[in-house]
Amino acid sequence: MIFGLHERSAVLAGACLALALQTSCGPELQPLMGMPLSGLTEAERELFEAGQLAFAKRFVVGEGLGPLFNDFGCGSCHNTPVLGGFSRRTNTRFGRAGEPFDPLSELGGTVFQFQTTSPSCEEFLPQEADVLAERGTPALYGFGLIEAIPDSELVALQADGPLVRGRVHWVKPLESEELRAGRFGWKSQIATLLSFSADASLEEMGITNRLLPNENAPNGDLERLALGDATADPEDRPDKQGLEFIDRITHYQQLLAAPPQTPLSGMSGERVFEASGCAACHTPSFTTPPNSVAALSEVTFRPYSNFLLHDMGELGDGIVDGEASERLMRTAPLWGLSSRDAYLHDFGSSGGDFEANVRSAIVRHAGEAEHSRELFLALTGEQQAQLFAFLRSLGRAEYDWDEDRDVDLDDATAFFAALDRESESITPDDPEAVFDIDRDGALTLRDFRGLLSALRQSADRPTERFFAD
C-alpha cells in the first residue's frame, strides 16, 4: 500500500482543489454568509457591490460623523463572521420605570451614544435613568427576504392562546404614513429596510439624512449641540448616480443572502425542536410572494422566527419601544445560529461552547416561552444532543466539515476520507450529511461536483479580514 487513508485523501483533495480553481461546475449551492442572493441580474449585482462598499465605509467628521455616535461605519459593528454579520458590540438603551414608562426623551433617551467628535457634546447617562438595557448587534443576512414577507402573513401568525400570544407590532415607516407590520429590531420596532438604514445612520453614526434630518442633541441640550456640530444637515447627500448612503446600504441589505443551513431538512433534532414547542414562535419557513426582484420572488427561506412580539417575562429588557412594552420582545431569528457565540438580546448567554451558550439561552426563556423551556429541561440527554446538532446546522455551509465557515483543502480531504469509509446509507443525522448535497443517502459524482463548486465559491468570496474592523 503506497498511501495510507489520510495521505491518499489529501492527494485527491489537492488535485480537487486545483481543478476547482480552474473550473466552475456542479449543482447550485447555498450562498455563504456575506454573499449576495443567487440569481441577481447584472444591474442588481452592481447595486449589491456598491452597497457593500458603502456598508464597509468608515466616516470622518467632515463627512458628517457625529457629533454623537457609537462607531465609524456599519461594518464596524456588523462584521462577524464577515461583513453584514453581528458583533459583540451592544447598544445601550435607558429610561425611567413607572406607569407610564418615561423614555427620558428630553434627556437624550432612549438611545445612548457613548462617543463624540466634540468635548462639548459628550453625553452622559442621566441620573434619572433607573432602567438600562443592552441590545446586541444583529446579523443582517437575508434581510431582503424578511422585508418581503407580506404583513398579512405575519398577522395570520398571531395567536391568543393560553401559552403563546404573539402579536404584530404595528409601526409607521419613516418614509410613509401607512402602518406596517414591524419585523426588524429587538422589538420589531422597524418595518422597512430604508427605515432601518436611516435610523441606524443617525443613531449609530450621527449621519443625518432625508428621513431623519436633525442631529441628536447631547442629553437633549441644543446649545451644546450647536457648539459641536459644524456640518450642515442633512449630511447624507446624493452621489453621482442620485443615490444617498441610506439607499446604498438598503440595497446591500436587501440583496444579502440568507445564512446557509446544512443539512436543509430531516434531522431528528428538528422534530425535537417542534415537539418542544419551539416552532410555535420560531416559525421555520416562509415563501415570498412575487417580487420585482426575481431573486426575492417566490423564494422559500427558513429564518425560524415569526417576527412577532411575545411577553418574555423577566427576559424582557425593561424598555418601552412604541407599542412594545417592557416585557415584550420579538422572536429572534435562529438562522445563522452556529456562526454566533452570544445569544439573546443582551448577549448574556455567552462565554462557553456552543451547547453551553444555547442551553443558557433556552433556560433564560420566561413568560410565554416558559412551557417550552420546561419541555426542553425534560428531554433526555440523547434528545438534547439531537436538538443541539440541529441548531448547529443553522449557519453551516455545505461541505464545511470542520465548521470554519468556508470550504478548503481540509474539507476536501474529509470528503475523500468519507468515500473510503462509507458503508451504509447517509442520514441527515450523520456527520457525512454535510457532503450529501442531493440528500440521496450516498456520496456520488454529483456530490463531488458540488465539492468543486463549494471550493470555488469559498475561493471567490472576499476574505473576512478585508471587511473586519
VOPAGU-2260 file (C-alpha; in pm, 1 decimal, decimal comma):
REM VOPAGU-2260
SITE   aa  ch    i         X         Y         Z
SITE  MET   A    0       0,0       0,0       0,0
SITE  ILE   A    1     169,8     320,3    -115,3
SITE  PHE   A    2     -54,5     569,7      64,0
SITE  GLY   A    3    -248,1     542,4     389,6
SITE  LEU   A    4    -608,8     662,7     411,5
SITE  HIS   A    5    -523,2    1017,3     515,9
SITE  GLU   A    6    -238,1    1057,9     266,2
SITE  ARG   A    7    -447,3     924,6     -22,0
SITE  SER   A    8    -737,7    1155,8      70,3
SITE  ALA   A    9    -502,8    1452,9      92,7
SITE  VAL   A   10    -356,6    1384,8    -252,9
SITE  LEU   A   11    -704,7    1360,0    -403,9
SITE  ALA   A   12    -812,7    1673,1    -219,8
SITE  GLY   A   13    -516,2    1868,8    -352,6
SITE  ALA   A   14    -596,9    1767,2    -707,7
SITE  CYS   A   15    -961,8    1850,8    -645,7
SITE  LEU   A   16    -873,1    2199,3    -518,8
SITE  ALA   A   17    -656,1    2267,4    -824,2
SITE  LEU   A   18    -941,4    2157,8   -1052,8
SITE  ALA   A   19   -1197,0    2368,7    -864,5
SITE  LEU   A   20    -989,7    2685,0    -906,5
SITE  GLN   A   21    -984,2    2632,0   -1284,0
SITE  THR   A   22   -1343,6    2533,2   -1344,0
SITE  SER   A   23   -1696,0    2621,4   -1242,3
SITE  CYS   A   24   -1926,8    2324,0   -1227,4
SITE  GLY   A   25   -2166,1    2128,7   -1014,0
SITE  PRO   A   26   -2506,0    2188,3    -855,8
SITE  GLU   A   27   -2610,2    2526,5    -723,5
SITE  LEU   A   28   -2507,0    2574,2    -361,3
SITE  GLN   A   29   -2648,4    2787,0     -84,9
SITE  PRO   A   30   -2457,1    3117,9     -73,5
SITE  LEU   A   31   -2200,0    3154,8     201,7
SITE  MET   A   32   -2257,0    3423,5     461,4
SITE  GLY   A   33   -2174,5    3764,8     322,3
SITE  MET   A   34   -2255,1    3667,4     -35,6
SITE  PRO   A   35   -2542,1    3811,8    -241,2
SITE  LEU   A   36   -2864,3    3632,0    -321,7
SITE  SER   A   37   -2844,3    3380,6    -604,2
SITE  GLY   A   38   -2984,7    3485,6    -939,6
SITE  LEU   A   39   -2919,4    3861,1    -933,3
SITE  THR   A   40   -2917,3    4049,0   -1261,6
SITE  GLU   A   41   -2602,1    4236,0   -1361,5
SITE  ALA   A   42   -2761,4    4564,9   -1252,4
SITE  GLU   A   43   -2865,8    4417,4    -917,4
SITE  ARG   A   44   -2517,9    4275,4    -864,7
SITE  GLU   A   45   -2375,1    4623,1    -924,5
SITE  LEU   A   46   -2614,9    4768,2    -665,6
SITE  PHE   A   47   -2509,1    4500,0    -417,8
SITE  GLU   A   48   -2139,4    4566,8    -469,2
SITE  ALA   A   49   -2179,6    4944,4    -446,0
SITE  GLY   A   50   -2385,8    4897,1    -130,4
SITE  GLN   A   51   -2123,3    4662,9       9,9
SITE  LEU   A   52   -1856,4    4931,9     -29,5
SITE  ALA   A   53   -2082,7    5189,6     135,9
SITE  PHE   A   54   -2154,3    4949,9     421,0
SITE  ALA   A   55   -1780,7    4893,9     477,4
SITE  LYS   A   56   -1704,4    5268,6     467,3
SITE  ARG   A   57   -1565,4    5445,1     777,5
SITE  PHE   A   58   -1690,3    5803,3     813,4
SITE  VAL   A   59   -1487,3    6101,1     931,8
SITE  VAL   A   60   -1600,9    6429,8    1083,6
SITE  GLY   A   61   -1600,3    6623,4     756,8
SITE  GLU   A   62   -1843,7    6370,6     609,0
SITE  GLY   A   63   -2093,6    6418,5     889,9
SITE  LEU   A   64   -1978,6    6172,5    1156,2
SITE  GLY   A   65   -2116,9    6267,6    1495,8
SITE  PRO   A   66   -2118,3    6480,3    1695,1
SITE  LEU   A   67   -2283,2    6191,6    1882,9
SITE  PHE   A   68   -2210,3    5841,2    1756,3
SITE  ASN   A   69   -2132,0    5485,9    1857,1
SITE  ASP   A   70   -1897,8    5385,4    1573,9
SITE  PHE   A   71   -1748,6    5499,6    1243,1
SITE  GLY   A   72   -1944,9    5284,8     998,2
SITE  CYS   A   73   -2188,9    4999,9     955,7
SITE  GLY   A   74   -1910,0    4745,9     909,6
SITE  SER   A   75   -1752,4    4843,7    1239,9
SITE  CYS   A   76   -2030,8    4660,8    1421,6
SITE  HIS   A   77   -2165,5    4421,1    1158,2
SITE  ASN   A   78   -1857,9    4216,7    1068,9
SITE  THR   A   79   -1872,3    3869,9    1227,7
SITE  PRO   A   80   -1812,3    3623,1    1072,8
SITE  VAL   A   81   -1797,7    3855,5     767,3
SITE  LEU   A   82   -1942,0    4188,9     662,9
SITE  GLY   A   83   -2316,4    4204,2     726,5
SITE  GLY   A   84   -2294,0    3985,7    1035,6
SITE  PHE   A   85   -2326,2    4051,4    1404,4
SITE  SER   A   86   -2061,9    4157,9    1658,0
SITE  ARG   A   87   -2021,1    4157,6    2032,9
SITE  ARG   A   88   -2099,5    4531,4    2038,5
SITE  THR   A   89   -2412,5    4630,4    2224,8
SITE  ASN   A   90   -2635,5    4936,0    2206,7
SITE  THR   A   91   -2736,1    5093,6    2539,8
SITE  ARG   A   92   -3095,9    5199,1    2599,9
SITE  PHE   A   93   -3215,4    5387,4    2905,8
SITE  GLY   A   94   -3532,2    5522,2    3063,9
SITE  ARG   A   95   -3722,9    5555,5    3388,7
SITE  ALA   A   96   -3956,0    5285,3    3510,4
SITE  GLY   A   97   -4311,5    5369,0    3601,8
SITE  GLU   A   98   -4669,3    5383,6    3478,8
SITE  PRO   A   99   -4621,0    5502,1    3216,0
SITE  PHE   A  100   -4257,4    5429,4    3132,4
SITE  ASP   A  101   -4060,2    5750,9    3075,8
SITE  PRO   A  102   -3819,0    5733,7    2778,9
SITE  LEU   A  103   -3644,3    6046,6    2909,4
SITE  SER   A  104   -3656,4    6192,2    2558,8
SITE  GLU   A  105   -3577,9    6539,5    2691,5
SITE  LEU   A  106   -3251,6    6398,4    2828,0
SITE  GLY   A  107   -3148,6    6218,8    2508,3
SITE  GLY   A  108   -3330,2    5888,3    2561,3
SITE  THR   A  109   -3372,2    5614,1    2489,9
SITE  VAL   A  110   -3055,2    5554,3    2282,6
SITE  PHE   A  111   -2725,0    5639,3    2449,7
SITE  GLN   A  112   -2432,8    5739,0    2225,6
SITE  PHE   A  113   -2102,4    5684,6    2403,3
SITE  GLN   A  114   -1868,6    5860,9    2156,7
SITE  THR   A  115   -1846,3    6219,8    2037,4
SITE  THR   A  116   -1646,0    6425,1    1791,8
SITE  SER   A  117   -1656,3    6729,0    2023,5
SITE  PRO   A  118   -1597,9    6756,3    2400,2
SITE  SER   A  119   -1893,7    6994,3    2423,3
SITE  CYS   A  120   -2125,8    6719,1    2303,5
SITE  GLU   A  121   -2024,6    6435,9    2533,2
SITE  GLU   A  122   -2333,3    6251,5    2653,0
SITE  PHE   A  123   -2384,9    6102,7    2999,6
SITE  LEU   A  124   -2633,9    5853,4    3132,7
SITE  PRO   A  125   -2885,4    6068,0    3324,3
SITE  GLN   A  126   -2921,3    6013,8    3699,1
SITE  GLU   A  127   -3294,7    5984,4    3640,2
SITE  ALA   A  128   -3244,0    5665,5    3437,5
SITE  ASP   A  129   -3319,9    5362,0    3652,7
SITE  VAL   A  130   -3361,7    5123,8    3357,2
SITE  LEU   A  131   -3059,1    5032,0    3146,7
SITE  ALA   A  132   -3070,6    4770,5    2872,0
SITE  GLU   A  133   -2805,7    4634,6    2640,3
SITE  ARG   A  134   -2917,1    4528,9    2292,5
SITE  GLY   A  135   -2676,9    4324,0    2084,0
SITE  THR   A  136   -2580,2    4392,5    1723,0
SITE  PRO   A  137   -2785,5    4162,3    1496,9
SITE  ALA   A  138   -2669,7    3993,2    1177,3
SITE  LEU   A  139   -2830,8    4134,2     862,5
SITE  TYR   A  140   -2819,7    3827,4     637,9
SITE  GLY   A  141   -3141,4    3761,2     449,7
SITE  PHE   A  142   -3298,9    4094,9     544,6
SITE  GLY   A  143   -3446,0    4143,5     197,3
SITE  LEU   A  144   -3635,3    3815,7     229,8
SITE  ILE   A  145   -3768,3    3922,2     570,5
SITE  GLU   A  146   -3883,1    4255,6     429,9
SITE  ALA   A  147   -4062,9    4069,0     150,1
SITE  ILE   A  148   -4293,9    3884,3     392,8
SITE  PRO   A  149   -4643,6    4032,1     348,4
SITE  ASP   A  150   -4795,2    4199,4     654,1
SITE  SER   A  151   -5094,3    3971,1     615,6
SITE  GLU   A  152   -4879,6    3663,3     666,7
SITE  LEU   A  153   -4745,1    3797,1     996,4
SITE  VAL   A  154   -5099,6    3886,1    1102,4
SITE  ALA   A  155   -5206,5    3527,5    1032,7
SITE  LEU   A  156   -4940,1    3403,4    1274,6
SITE  GLN   A  157   -5084,2    3598,4    1566,2
SITE  ALA   A  158   -5216,6    3382,4    1848,5
SITE  ASP   A  159   -5415,7    3439,5    2163,8
SITE  GLY   A  160   -5389,9    3101,1    2330,0
SITE  PRO   A  161   -5320,6    3007,5    2691,5
SITE  LEU   A  162   -4946,1    2967,3    2627,8
SITE  VAL   A  163   -4847,5    3168,0    2319,1
SITE  ARG   A  164   -4992,2    3512,2    2244,9
SITE  GLY   A  165   -4781,0    3657,1    1964,7
SITE  ARG   A  166   -4881,5    3994,8    1826,3
SITE  VAL   A  167   -4777,4    4219,2    1538,2
SITE  HIS   A  168   -4602,7    4543,4    1627,4
SITE  TRP   A  169   -4769,5    4799,2    1402,5
SITE  VAL   A  170   -4537,8    5090,1    1321,4
SITE  LYS   A  171   -4511,1    5374,5    1070,6
SITE  PRO   A  172   -4207,2    5358,0     842,7
SITE  LEU   A  173   -4007,6    5679,3     829,0
SITE  GLU   A  174   -4081,8    5704,3     456,7
SITE  SER   A  175   -4462,8    5676,9     477,2
SITE  GLU   A  176   -4767,3    5726,3     696,1
SITE  GLU   A  177   -4906,2    5377,3     637,7
SITE  LEU   A  178   -4897,4    5140,0     933,8
SITE  ARG   A  179   -4686,5    4834,9     860,6
SITE  ALA   A  180   -4601,4    4517,9    1049,2
SITE  GLY   A  181   -4266,5    4564,2    1221,9
SITE  ARG   A  182   -4007,5    4291,3    1175,7
SITE  PHE   A  183   -3661,7    4442,5    1236,2
SITE  GLY   A  184   -3505,8    4528,6    1571,1
SITE  TRP   A  185   -3528,9    4353,5    1907,0
SITE  LYS   A  186   -3886,0    4480,3    1948,3
SITE  SER   A  187   -3991,6    4464,3    1581,7
SITE  GLN   A  188   -3995,3    4841,9    1601,7
SITE  ILE   A  189   -3895,1    4889,5    1235,8
SITE  ALA   A  190   -4089,1    4768,3     932,3
SITE  THR   A  191   -3870,7    4850,1     630,9
SITE  LEU   A  192   -3505,7    4834,1     536,8
SITE  LEU   A  193   -3497,3    5200,6     435,2
SITE  SER   A  194   -3622,7    5299,4     781,5
SITE  PHE   A  195   -3369,9    5061,1     938,0
SITE  SER   A  196   -3088,0    5220,6     737,1
SITE  ALA   A  197   -3191,3    5578,0     813,2
SITE  ASP   A  198   -3238,8    5508,9    1184,5
SITE  ALA   A  199   -2902,8    5332,0    1222,3
SITE  SER   A  200   -2722,3    5603,3    1024,8
SITE  LEU   A  201   -2837,9    5869,5    1268,4
SITE  GLU   A  202   -2837,3    5678,3    1596,0
SITE  GLU   A  203   -2512,2    5487,0    1546,2
SITE  MET   A  204   -2303,1    5723,2    1331,2
SITE  GLY   A  205   -2469,6    6061,8    1367,4
SITE  ILE   A  206   -2531,1    6084,5     990,1
SITE  THR   A  207   -2842,2    6292,7     931,7
SITE  ASN   A  208   -3040,9    6202,9     621,5
SITE  ARG   A  209   -3356,1    6291,8     431,5
SITE  LEU   A  210   -3573,7    6082,1     665,3
SITE  LEU   A  211   -3407,1    6193,5     988,2
SITE  PRO   A  212   -3260,4    6537,2     911,0
SITE  ASN   A  213   -3195,0    6657,8    1267,4
SITE  GLU   A  214   -2898,5    6565,4    1488,1
SITE  ASN   A  215   -2941,3    6408,7    1829,8
SITE  ALA   A  216   -2864,1    6669,1    2094,5
SITE  PRO   A  217   -2638,3    6554,4    2382,4
SITE  ASN   A  218   -2878,8    6474,9    2666,9
SITE  GLY   A  219   -3131,2    6688,9    2478,9
SITE  ASP   A  220   -2919,5    7006,9    2510,3
SITE  LEU   A  221   -2949,9    7205,2    2185,3
SITE  GLU   A  222   -2699,4    7469,8    2299,9
SITE  ARG   A  223   -2424,8    7211,1    2347,9
SITE  LEU   A  224   -2517,0    7058,1    2011,0
SITE  ALA   A  225   -2470,7    7395,4    1838,5
SITE  LEU   A  226   -2118,0    7422,3    1983,2
SITE  GLY   A  227   -2009,6    7084,9    1849,9
SITE  ASP   A  228   -2188,8    7043,0    1514,4
SITE  ALA   A  229   -2047,1    7238,7    1221,2
SITE  THR   A  230   -2177,4    7024,9     932,4
SITE  ALA   A  231   -2496,4    7130,8     758,9
SITE  ASP   A  232   -2789,0    6888,6     775,2
SITE  PRO   A  233   -2884,8    6659,0     619,9
SITE  GLU   A  234   -2533,7    6522,9     584,2
SITE  ASP   A  235   -2623,2    6228,8     359,9
SITE  ARG   A  236   -2623,3    6373,7       7,2
SITE  PRO   A  237   -2688,6    6211,0    -331,8
SITE  ASP   A  238   -2391,7    6065,3    -519,4
SITE  LYS   A  239   -2329,9    6094,1    -893,9
SITE  GLN   A  240   -2599,5    5834,1    -960,0
SITE  GLY   A  241   -2850,3    6024,1    -745,0
SITE  LEU   A  242   -2843,9    5770,1    -461,8
SITE  GLU   A  243   -2772,4    5851,9     -98,8
SITE  PHE   A  244   -2581,3    5647,8     156,2
SITE  ILE   A  245   -2902,0    5516,0     312,1
SITE  ASP   A  246   -3016,0    5397,5     -32,5
SITE  ARG   A  247   -2685,1    5221,2     -94,8
SITE  ILE   A  248   -2684,1    5029,8     232,2
SITE  THR   A  249   -3052,8    4947,2     186,5
SITE  HIS   A  250   -2970,1    4782,2    -147,7
SITE  TYR   A  251   -2688,0    4589,7      16,7
SITE  GLN   A  252   -2910,0    4453,4     292,2
SITE  GLN   A  253   -3195,9    4378,8      53,6
SITE  LEU   A  254   -2972,4    4167,0    -171,3
SITE  LEU   A  255   -2768,5    3994,6     100,8
SITE  ALA   A  256   -2824,4    3619,3     102,2
SITE  ALA   A  257   -2969,9    3427,2     393,5
SITE  PRO   A  258   -2737,4    3213,5     607,2
SITE  PRO   A  259   -2687,2    2857,6     484,5
SITE  GLN   A  260   -2832,4    2555,7     664,5
SITE  THR   A  261   -2677,2    2209,5     628,0
SITE  PRO   A  262   -2842,3    1966,5     606,1
SITE  LEU   A  263   -3152,2    2151,3     493,2
SITE  SER   A  264   -3401,0    1911,3     648,7
SITE  GLY   A  265   -3460,3    1572,3     802,2
SITE  MET   A  266   -3255,9    1594,2    1121,1
SITE  SER   A  267   -3400,6    1425,7    1430,9
SITE  GLY   A  268   -3327,8    1741,6    1625,6
SITE  GLU   A  269   -3574,5    1940,3    1419,7
SITE  ARG   A  270   -3850,6    1703,9    1528,9
SITE  VAL   A  271   -3738,5    1756,7    1889,4
SITE  PHE   A  272   -3745,1    2132,9    1821,9
SITE  GLU   A  273   -4107,0    2112,1    1707,5
SITE  ALA   A  274   -4217,8    1872,4    1983,3
SITE  SER   A  275   -4073,2    2105,2    2248,0
SITE  GLY   A  276   -4293,9    2390,7    2129,2
SITE  CYS   A  277   -4006,1    2599,6    1992,8
SITE  ALA   A  278   -4162,2    2621,2    1646,3
SITE  ALA   A  279   -4471,3    2789,8    1792,7
SITE  CYS   A  280   -4271,9    3115,6    1791,5
SITE  HIS   A  281   -3965,1    3024,4    1585,7
SITE  THR   A  282   -4166,4    2965,1    1266,6
SITE  PRO   A  283   -3944,2    2751,2    1042,4
SITE  SER   A  284   -4018,7    2883,1     693,7
SITE  PHE   A  285   -4185,3    3143,0     473,8
SITE  THR   A  286   -4232,1    3176,5      98,6
SITE  THR   A  287   -4217,5    3522,4     -51,7
SITE  PRO   A  288   -4485,3    3642,5    -295,4
SITE  PRO   A  289   -4399,9    3761,3    -648,2
SITE  ASN   A  290   -4143,7    4042,0    -631,1
SITE  SER   A  291   -3995,8    4284,5    -882,5
SITE  VAL   A  292   -3653,9    4149,0    -780,1
SITE  ALA   A  293   -3655,3    3795,2    -920,5
SITE  ALA   A  294   -3409,1    3672,6    -655,9
SITE  LEU   A  295   -3666,1    3766,8    -389,4
SITE  SER   A  296   -3966,8    3630,8    -576,3
SITE  GLU   A  297   -4142,1    3311,9    -459,0
SITE  VAL   A  298   -3843,5    3206,7    -251,6
SITE  THR   A  299   -3884,4    2966,0      39,3
SITE  PHE   A  300   -3647,9    3051,7     323,3
SITE  ARG   A  301   -3602,9    2929,7     680,0
SITE  PRO   A  302   -3548,7    3207,4     938,1
SITE  TYR   A  303   -3704,1    3025,5    1238,0
SITE  SER   A  304   -3893,9    3331,3    1361,1
SITE  ASN   A  305   -4246,5    3469,2    1339,7
SITE  PHE   A  306   -4117,7    3827,9    1392,8
SITE  LEU   A  307   -4398,1    3885,8    1642,8
SITE  LEU   A  308   -4383,8    4030,7    1992,3
SITE  HIS   A  309   -4414,8    3793,6    2287,5
SITE  ASP   A  310   -4429,5    3850,7    2661,5
SITE  MET   A  311   -4094,3    3716,2    2776,7
SITE  GLY   A  312   -4143,6    3789,9    3145,7
SITE  GLU   A  313   -3818,3    3870,1    3322,8
SITE  LEU   A  314   -3629,8    3824,8    2996,3
SITE  GLY   A  315   -3784,9    4149,1    2869,2
SITE  ASP   A  316   -3541,1    4440,4    2856,8
SITE  GLY   A  317   -3750,0    4686,8    3058,2
SITE  ILE   A  318   -3767,6    4941,1    2775,2
SITE  VAL   A  319   -4088,5    5056,9    2606,5
SITE  ASP   A  320   -4042,9    5097,4    2231,4
SITE  GLY   A  321   -4356,6    5215,4    2052,4
SITE  GLU   A  322   -4634,3    4965,6    2128,9
SITE  ALA   A  323   -4384,1    4712,5    2263,9
SITE  SER   A  324   -4397,8    4719,2    2642,8
SITE  GLU   A  325   -4118,9    4641,6    2888,8
SITE  ARG   A  326   -4174,6    4264,8    2871,2
SITE  LEU   A  327   -4247,6    4230,2    2500,1
SITE  MET   A  328   -3964,3    4115,1    2273,7
SITE  ARG   A  329   -3951,8    3999,6    1911,8
SITE  THR   A  330   -3889,4    3632,3    1839,8
SITE  ALA   A  331   -3526,0    3634,6    1731,6
SITE  PRO   A  332   -3448,9    3451,4    1404,0
SITE  LEU   A  333   -3236,0    3143,0    1460,9
SITE  TRP   A  334   -3082,2    3114,0    1115,3
SITE  GLY   A  335   -2706,9    3159,7    1132,4
SITE  LEU   A  336   -2710,4    3049,1    1497,2
SITE  SER   A  337   -2390,9    2845,2    1472,4
SITE  SER   A  338   -2194,5    3147,3    1347,3
SITE  ARG   A  339   -2252,1    3335,9    1672,5
SITE  ASP   A  340   -2108,2    3294,6    2019,7
SITE  ALA   A  341   -2351,9    3512,9    2215,8
SITE  TYR   A  342   -2729,9    3485,2    2234,6
SITE  LEU   A  343   -3044,2    3672,2    2341,3
SITE  HIS   A  344   -3094,9    4046,9    2317,7
SITE  ASP   A  345   -2831,4    4129,4    2579,2
SITE  PHE   A  346   -2577,5    3870,7    2455,7
SITE  GLY   A  347   -2590,0    3742,3    2811,0
SITE  SER   A  348   -2575,1    3377,9    2707,2
SITE  SER   A  349   -2209,2    3359,8    2612,2
SITE  GLY   A  350   -1868,1    3262,9    2741,6
SITE  GLY   A  351   -1898,0    2886,5    2690,5
SITE  ASP   A  352   -1901,1    2648,4    2399,8
SITE  PHE   A  353   -2192,2    2629,5    2156,7
SITE  GLU   A  354   -2402,5    2387,8    2360,9
SITE  ALA   A  355   -2343,3    2572,4    2688,0
SITE  ASN   A  356   -2440,2    2907,8    2536,2
SITE  VAL   A  357   -2752,5    2770,2    2367,0
SITE  ARG   A  358   -2855,0    2587,6    2683,3
SITE  SER   A  359   -2816,7    2911,5    2879,9
SITE  ALA   A  360   -3031,9    3098,5    2627,9
SITE  ILE   A  361   -3308,2    2837,5    2643,8
SITE  VAL   A  362   -3307,5    2822,5    3022,7
SITE  ARG   A  363   -3335,7    3203,0    3042,1
SITE  HIS   A  364   -3658,4    3196,2    2839,2
SITE  ALA   A  365   -3955,4    3304,3    3051,2
SITE  GLY   A  366   -4308,8    3434,7    3013,5
SITE  GLU   A  367   -4478,4    3278,2    2711,7
SITE  ALA   A  368   -4168,6    3064,2    2649,9
SITE  GLU   A  369   -4170,3    2907,8    2997,2
SITE  HIS   A  370   -4364,0    2599,5    2885,2
SITE  SER   A  371   -4117,3    2527,1    2604,3
SITE  ARG   A  372   -3829,1    2577,1    2845,7
SITE  GLU   A  373   -3974,6    2315,6    3078,4
SITE  LEU   A  374   -4023,7    2074,5    2788,8
SITE  PHE   A  375   -3659,0    2122,9    2696,2
SITE  LEU   A  376   -3544,7    2052,4    3051,5
SITE  ALA   A  377   -3749,4    1731,7    3049,3
SITE  LEU   A  378   -3575,9    1597,9    2736,2
SITE  THR   A  379   -3343,8    1302,6    2767,4
SITE  GLY   A  380   -2972,6    1356,1    2714,0
SITE  GLU   A  381   -2997,8    1197,5    2370,0
SITE  GLN   A  382   -3285,8    1423,8    2269,0
SITE  GLN   A  383   -3099,7    1734,9    2384,6
SITE  ALA   A  384   -2795,5    1623,6    2184,2
SITE  GLN   A  385   -3017,2    1583,7    1877,0
SITE  LEU   A  386   -3161,2    1931,7    1931,8
SITE  PHE   A  387   -2815,7    2088,9    1963,6
SITE  ALA   A  388   -2698,2    1908,8    1648,7
SITE  PHE   A  389   -2994,2    2053,9    1458,2
SITE  LEU   A  390   -2927,0    2404,3    1589,2
SITE  ARG   A  391   -2562,0    2371,7    1480,9
SITE  SER   A  392   -2685,5    2317,3    1125,8
SITE  LEU   A  393   -2826,8    2672,5    1122,0
SITE  GLY   A  394   -2546,9    2870,9     962,7
SITE  ARG   A  395   -2335,6    2578,0     846,4
SITE  ALA   A  396   -2221,0    2578,0     483,9
SITE  GLU   A  397   -2244,6    2274,3     262,3
SITE  TYR   A  398   -1920,3    2069,6     263,4
SITE  ASP   A  399   -1789,4    2262,6     566,1
SITE  TRP   A  400   -1671,6    1956,0     757,5
SITE  ASP   A  401   -1457,9    2143,4    1011,7
SITE  GLU   A  402   -1719,9    2418,2    1063,6
SITE  ASP   A  403   -1484,7    2709,2     997,9
SITE  ARG   A  404   -1734,8    2878,6     761,6
SITE  ASP   A  405   -1551,0    2808,9     438,6
SITE  VAL   A  406   -1464,3    2508,5     225,0
SITE  ASP   A  407   -1096,4    2432,6     169,6
SITE  LEU   A  408    -839,5    2154,7     139,1
SITE  ASP   A  409    -917,4    2017,3     486,2
SITE  ASP   A  410   -1283,9    1974,4     395,0
SITE  ALA   A  411   -1195,1    1812,8      62,7
SITE  THR   A  412    -964,8    1570,8     245,7
SITE  ALA   A  413   -1251,6    1478,6     477,2
SITE  PHE   A  414   -1480,4    1424,3     177,2
SITE  PHE   A  415   -1247,1    1165,6      23,8
SITE  ALA   A  416   -1193,9    1000,2     359,5
SITE  ALA   A  417   -1572,7     966,7     386,4
SITE  LEU   A  418   -1577,1     796,3      46,1
SITE  ASP   A  419   -1332,2     536,1     171,9
SITE  ARG   A  420   -1521,6     452,3     487,6
SITE  GLU   A  421   -1879,2     476,8     356,9
SITE  SER   A  422   -2068,6     152,5     408,7
SITE  GLU   A  423   -2428,9     244,4     488,9
SITE  SER   A  424   -2678,8     499,8     369,9
SITE  ILE   A  425   -2607,0     851,0     493,9
SITE  THR   A  426   -2886,3    1001,5     705,8
SITE  PRO   A  427   -2929,7    1374,0     786,1
SITE  ASP   A  428   -2804,0    1299,5    1139,7
SITE  ASP   A  429   -2472,5    1156,7    1016,9
SITE  PRO   A  430   -2166,6    1385,6    1006,8
SITE  GLU   A  431   -2119,5    1291,5     639,7
SITE  ALA   A  432   -2456,0    1452,9     557,2
SITE  VAL   A  433   -2264,7    1778,7     512,1
SITE  PHE   A  434   -2129,5    1622,9     187,4
SITE  ASP   A  435   -2454,6    1466,5      62,0
SITE  ILE   A  436   -2564,5    1764,6    -145,1
SITE  ASP   A  437   -2852,0    1584,7    -319,7
SITE  ARG   A  438   -2964,2    1409,0       1,6
SITE  ASP   A  439   -2990,3    1070,5    -166,3
SITE  GLY   A  440   -2807,9     887,2     113,9
SITE  ALA   A  441   -2486,1     827,5     -81,4
SITE  LEU   A  442   -2177,7    1018,8    -193,7
SITE  THR   A  443   -2182,6    1021,9    -572,7
SITE  LEU   A  444   -2036,5    1206,9    -870,0
SITE  ARG   A  445   -2294,8    1480,8    -820,4
SITE  ASP   A  446   -2169,0    1535,0    -464,5
SITE  PHE   A  447   -1811,0    1550,4    -595,2
SITE  ARG   A  448   -1913,7    1816,7    -843,9
SITE  GLY   A  449   -2078,2    2002,5    -558,6
SITE  LEU   A  450   -1748,9    1988,3    -369,9
SITE  LEU   A  451   -1571,7    2150,9    -665,2
SITE  SER   A  452   -1835,4    2425,4    -669,0
SITE  ALA   A  453   -1801,0    2476,2    -292,4
SITE  LEU   A  454   -1422,0    2507,8    -317,0
SITE  ARG   A  455   -1458,5    2762,3    -595,2
SITE  GLN   A  456   -1729,2    2951,2    -407,8
SITE  SER   A  457   -1509,7    2988,1     -98,6
SITE  ALA   A  458   -1211,4    3095,1    -308,4
SITE  ASP   A  459   -1418,5    3365,3    -480,2
SITE  ARG   A  460   -1568,4    3509,2    -161,6
SITE  PRO   A  461   -1393,8    3822,5     -27,8
SITE  THR   A  462   -1181,1    3748,2     276,6
SITE  GLU   A  463   -1304,1    3815,7     629,3
SITE  ARG   A  464   -1008,4    4040,2     705,6
SITE  PHE   A  465   -1095,9    4269,2     415,8
SITE  PHE   A  466   -1418,3    4366,7     589,2
SITE  ALA   A  467   -1328,0    4331,2     957,9
SITE  ASP   A  468   -1291,3    4646,3    1165,1
